[in-house]
């Protein structure tokens, strides 16, 4: 296989829609918004994550802010407007019966979240891993809502969800043998991430994956071991529920439709 990278999940969704790739690893939101053209019927092959791996945290000095509902009128930071986690913050607010208009949302950049929280510039922030685990572990912040694992996401939102996944075009779908081999490879990779020593993986993976800091790679690897949906499986109910959540808060195309093809074996229709 040939691996092609894009600058964002939107780019991956568009590449699938434009027949530039056979499969795309992207988010369900990006695929629904940017990855479907007239007459196309994408299928979800393999689920990766339940949500973006972020946590909504609050400065530990503000103990009176204990739930998402307590954020009314407070300054809340995220990396950038339109970022993948922005929609999921909206879903967390909706779960607490709040709207984005009831908080003061500010973007501070991916590297400014920790600083904004610790200096009191904001009261809460939607923080990605591994920063979230670090500020929580150091007790500089307390947890309001957690989206870093499938179980935590279901607890935070009340329903099982799917975010990142592998998608394929129905009319450009590779053969069953190729899809089966591909999914076996994904499962083997996830198993390897969960079992192999950090140092051994660091020597075998590309430098742009490991990054300049071995300590940071170890923290990201620890987080990744709890990140993935079990066996890549996504149920019809899980897909339907996520589409409905997104549709309630996003201007999705009325005819956006996704079919579920779990690991190349079961076919079921989902979406509207």
Beta strands, then each sheet from edge to edge (+ up, - down):
strand 1: 23-27
strand 2: 42-47
strand 3: 54-59
strand 4: 75-78
strand 5: 104-107
strand 6: 124-128
strand 7: 141-146
strand 8: 164-169
strand 9: 257-262
strand 10: 266-271
sheet 1: 1+ 8- 2+ 9+ 10-
sheet 2: 5+ 4+ 6+ 3- 7+
end
